[in-house]
Amino acid sequence: MANLVVAGGAVMLVGASAAYGLAFALAGAGGQPWPPLILLASVALAAPILSRGVRERLARVLPLDPESPVDLLALVAVILLVGIQADFQAGHDAIATVAESTPLEPLDVLGQELPLLLMALLGVGLFTRRPLPATLERLGVVRPAAWQVLAALAAAGLFVALSQGAEAAQQWLDPSLSARLGRATSHYYAHITGGFGIAVIALAPGISEELFFRGALQPRLGLLLAAIAFAAVHTQYALTVDTLLVFVLGFALGLIRRQFNTSSSIVCHAAYNALAGIGVAAVFLPYAIAAELVLALAAGLLWLRAHTAAPTSTTP
């Protein structure tokens, strides 16, 4: 009941804010009507979720428990989150906002990621419905097989190549926007340097975001909605090719979680962030390709060995 009240209150609050913004814009007092209209659209999508009958119909296409108040709150929160971020993108120059902001420090990264970690743990019932071992099992945190770790590392290498391709595509489509985005990103992450900085930017998002989006959300809201929510929180990229890249990476990490486990998606996410932070110079590209092939081959051989091993006989 409490979660229903919270979800309903959030819908009403966001709806009131959007209505006020729209009235303000239409009265000619400043601003454009499109941002609040986008926000109102998200409210219109979220409000019906408060009905149990609607949730029962959604459960036919989503792994949603229509009886669960936690699932209700999560679904409403994701819809409103996407709406709020879309409202921000429509009403602001997101790249300029990043360029003018104070550069991140490693402790800032920890502060940003800690709430996601806590929401993941508490959202699935840590110390209320589940002890710690059961909580980790629900989140998909298990000891991964060796071939899964190698496959995750190989996937991280592919993600780096994909990100470089996205950067080249953005440069080809709009060189000016690409330059602005590059300067803003360099400014924003200027203080994330050295071994400690790289470790923080790799591990903090890798663990917290995977536990929240892939571990907690995805099993209840589905792979697609989890990937959309993942892309929505990365607003520093504005509406660029990088936005699409973040969605694709989120979807791919979701596939790793679905096919393997969340532990493997954590390994992949952390390795990708570390490689992106360190960078791969052109002179090392042949070695990077060779390492990628070795990882993929080793993962394949270990998978084959694990799946063709003869079962142990139990008969005398």
Order of alpha helices (4+ residues) and beta strands (2+ residues): alpha-alpha-alpha-alpha-alpha-alpha-alpha-alpha-alpha-alpha-alpha-alpha-alpha-alpha-alpha
